[in-house]
Amino acid sequence: MARVTQQLIPTPAGDARITWHAAKKPRLVLALGHGAGGTGPSRDLLALAEAMPALGVTVALVDQPWRVAGKKLAPAPRTLDTAWTALWPALEKPGPPVVAGGRSAGARVACRTARELGARAVLALAFPLHPPGTPEKSRADELTGAGVETLVVQGERDTFGRPEEFPAGTRIVTVPWGDHSFAVPKAADLGQDDALAVLTEGVGEWLKGL
């Protein structure tokens, strides 16, 4: 089992929190930001934090300052990027290369800042390609502009962008039946644990190649 510790990092937007799930002999750090809602780690982030340390990947779950402060609404994207940039040196401090990542809004932050920060790669979980029902409001430029190797993991039923909507050439792992939170309905032909296994195995194989 990974050793779990927490660290508060001051940023211009307030204190951020990193929850470290440390591998014994890490070769990578996988930094994961959360989405724009909720009060705790989501199922996909928790699954990766549990599975990746055994593969030599330390997972750093990052709570943005607004969530640490107990607020319910995320601030503007610029503020999210500023906080992520400010805490980046703490992610680099253990030594291994850092893969930037996150789910939904956190994936957008990782993509927007990856080139500037020198991220090894980007992991985009449930990337919100567009608001539900408005595919014309595409955010594909954020994804394609990351400037580093990128993996998208997307639920088959994600209303923020189904796998087939992504630009040609996007490296993508599709989670069957999954919605934006990778939840699967009871009528699905695979269980929730199986769906998360598709996610963690896909990410694990990709990380092995970095």
C-alpha positions as CSV (number, residue, x, y, z in Angstrom):
1,M,0.0,0.0,0.0
2,A,1.3,3.5,-0.9
3,R,2.4,5.8,1.8
4,V,-0.2,8.7,2.0
5,T,0.8,12.2,3.2
6,Q,-0.7,15.7,2.8
7,Q,1.0,19.0,2.1
8,L,-0.4,22.6,2.0
9,I,1.2,24.8,-0.6
10,P,0.7,28.6,-0.6
11,T,-0.4,30.1,-3.9
12,P,-1.6,33.6,-4.9
13,A,-5.1,32.2,-4.8
14,G,-4.8,30.7,-1.3
15,D,-3.4,27.5,0.1
16,A,-3.6,24.4,-2.2
17,R,-3.4,20.9,-0.9
18,I,-1.4,17.9,-2.3
19,T,-2.3,14.4,-1.1
20,W,0.7,12.2,-2.0
21,H,0.3,8.5,-2.7
22,A,3.9,7.6,-2.8
23,A,5.5,4.8,-4.8
24,K,8.4,3.1,-3.2
25,K,10.8,3.7,-6.1
26,P,9.0,6.3,-8.3
27,R,10.0,6.9,-11.8
28,L,7.2,9.4,-12.5
29,V,4.9,11.7,-10.5
30,L,1.3,11.8,-11.8
31,A,-0.3,15.1,-10.6
32,L,-4.1,15.1,-10.9
33,G,-6.4,18.1,-10.4
34,H,-10.1,17.8,-9.7
35,G,-13.2,19.0,-11.5
36,A,-15.3,22.1,-10.9
37,G,-17.7,20.5,-8.5
38,G,-17.9,18.1,-5.6
39,T,-16.2,18.0,-2.2
40,G,-13.8,15.1,-2.4
41,P,-11.8,12.9,-4.7
42,S,-13.8,11.4,-7.6
43,R,-13.9,7.7,-8.4
44,D,-11.4,8.0,-11.2
45,L,-8.8,9.9,-9.2
46,L,-9.1,7.5,-6.3
47,A,-8.8,4.5,-8.6
48,L,-5.5,5.9,-10.1
49,A,-4.2,6.8,-6.7
50,E,-4.7,3.2,-5.6
51,A,-3.4,1.5,-8.7
52,M,-0.5,3.6,-10.0
53,P,2.0,3.4,-7.1
54,A,2.5,-0.3,-7.7
55,L,3.7,0.6,-11.2
56,G,6.3,3.0,-9.9
57,V,4.2,6.1,-10.2
58,T,3.6,8.5,-7.3
59,V,0.2,10.1,-7.5
60,A,-0.3,13.6,-6.3
61,L,-4.0,14.5,-5.9
62,V,-4.2,18.3,-5.9
63,D,-7.0,20.3,-4.3
64,Q,-7.2,23.8,-5.7
65,P,-7.4,26.7,-3.1
66,W,-11.1,27.3,-3.6
67,R,-11.9,23.7,-2.5
68,V,-9.4,23.8,0.4
69,A,-11.2,27.0,1.5
70,G,-14.6,25.2,1.4
71,K,-16.1,27.2,-1.4
72,K,-18.6,25.5,-3.7
73,L,-17.9,27.3,-7.0
74,A,-14.6,27.2,-8.9
75,P,-13.0,30.6,-9.9
76,A,-12.1,31.7,-13.4
77,P,-9.8,29.5,-15.4
78,R,-6.9,32.1,-15.1
79,T,-7.1,31.7,-11.3
80,L,-7.0,28.0,-11.5
81,D,-4.0,28.1,-13.8
82,T,-2.2,30.6,-11.5
83,A,-2.6,28.3,-8.5
84,W,-1.5,25.2,-10.5
85,T,1.6,27.0,-11.7
86,A,2.5,28.2,-8.2
87,L,2.3,24.7,-6.7
88,W,4.2,23.0,-9.6
89,P,7.6,23.3,-7.9
90,A,6.3,21.2,-5.0
91,L,5.3,18.5,-7.6
92,E,8.7,18.6,-9.1
93,K,10.6,18.5,-5.8
94,P,10.6,14.6,-5.3
95,G,12.7,14.5,-8.5
96,P,11.0,12.3,-11.1
97,P,9.4,13.8,-14.2
98,V,5.9,15.1,-13.7
99,V,2.9,14.1,-15.8
100,A,0.2,16.8,-15.5
101,G,-3.3,15.7,-15.4
102,G,-6.8,16.0,-14.0
103,R,-10.4,15.4,-14.6
104,S,-12.8,17.8,-16.5
105,A,-11.8,21.3,-15.4
106,G,-8.6,19.9,-14.0
107,A,-7.7,18.4,-17.4
108,R,-8.2,21.8,-19.0
109,V,-5.8,23.4,-16.5
110,A,-3.2,20.7,-17.2
111,C,-3.5,21.2,-21.0
112,R,-3.3,25.0,-20.8
113,T,-0.1,25.0,-18.6
114,A,1.8,21.9,-19.7
115,R,4.1,23.5,-22.2
116,E,5.0,26.4,-19.9
117,L,5.7,24.2,-16.9
118,G,7.6,21.5,-18.8
119,A,5.3,18.7,-18.0
120,R,6.4,15.3,-19.3
121,A,3.0,14.5,-20.7
122,V,-0.7,15.2,-20.0
123,L,-3.4,12.9,-18.8
124,A,-6.9,14.3,-19.6
125,L,-9.7,12.5,-17.8
126,A,-13.3,13.3,-18.9
127,F,-12.0,16.2,-20.9
128,P,-15.0,18.6,-21.4
129,L,-14.7,19.0,-25.1
130,H,-17.8,21.2,-25.1
131,P,-20.7,22.1,-22.8
132,P,-23.5,19.5,-23.0
133,G,-25.7,20.0,-26.1
134,T,-23.4,22.7,-27.6
135,P,-20.8,20.9,-29.7
136,E,-20.1,24.1,-31.6
137,K,-18.5,25.6,-28.5
138,S,-15.4,23.3,-28.8
139,R,-12.4,23.4,-26.5
140,A,-10.4,21.2,-28.7
141,D,-7.7,23.9,-29.1
142,E,-6.9,23.6,-25.4
143,L,-6.3,19.8,-25.8
144,T,-4.4,20.0,-29.1
145,G,-2.4,23.0,-27.8
146,A,-0.9,21.1,-24.8
147,G,2.3,20.7,-26.7
148,V,3.3,17.4,-25.1
149,E,2.2,13.8,-25.4
150,T,-1.4,13.5,-24.3
151,L,-3.8,10.7,-23.4
152,V,-7.6,11.3,-23.1
153,V,-9.7,8.9,-21.1
154,Q,-13.4,9.4,-21.9
155,G,-16.6,7.8,-21.0
156,E,-18.6,6.3,-23.9
157,R,-21.7,8.3,-22.8
158,D,-20.0,11.6,-21.8
159,T,-22.3,14.4,-22.7
160,F,-19.3,16.8,-22.6
161,G,-17.8,15.0,-25.5
162,R,-18.1,11.4,-26.7
163,P,-14.9,9.7,-27.8
164,E,-15.8,9.9,-31.5
165,E,-16.1,13.7,-31.3
166,F,-12.4,14.3,-30.5
167,P,-10.0,15.5,-33.2
168,A,-8.5,12.9,-35.5
169,G,-5.2,11.6,-34.0
170,T,-6.2,12.0,-30.4
171,R,-4.9,9.1,-28.3
172,I,-7.9,8.0,-26.3
173,V,-9.0,5.2,-24.0
174,T,-12.8,4.7,-24.1
175,V,-14.6,3.6,-20.9
176,P,-17.6,1.5,-22.1
177,W,-20.9,2.9,-20.8
178,G,-19.2,5.6,-18.8
179,D,-20.6,9.0,-18.3
180,H,-18.7,12.2,-17.4
181,S,-17.9,10.8,-14.0
182,F,-17.2,7.3,-15.4
183,A,-20.4,6.0,-13.7
184,V,-22.0,3.1,-15.5
185,P,-25.8,2.3,-15.4
186,K,-27.1,-0.9,-13.9
187,A,-28.2,-2.1,-17.3
188,A,-24.5,-2.0,-18.5
189,D,-22.8,-5.3,-19.4
190,L,-19.9,-4.5,-17.1
191,G,-19.8,-3.4,-13.5
192,Q,-18.4,-0.2,-12.0
193,D,-15.2,-1.8,-10.9
194,D,-14.7,-3.3,-14.3
195,A,-15.2,0.2,-15.9
196,L,-12.6,1.7,-13.6
197,A,-10.2,-1.2,-14.4
198,V,-10.4,-0.2,-18.1
199,L,-9.4,3.3,-17.0
200,T,-6.5,2.3,-14.7
201,E,-5.2,-0.3,-17.1
202,G,-5.2,2.0,-20.0
203,V,-3.4,4.8,-18.1
204,G,-0.9,2.3,-16.7
205,E,0.0,1.0,-20.1
206,W,0.4,4.5,-21.4
207,L,2.6,5.6,-18.4
208,K,4.8,2.5,-18.9
209,G,5.7,3.9,-22.4
210,L,6.7,7.3,-21.2
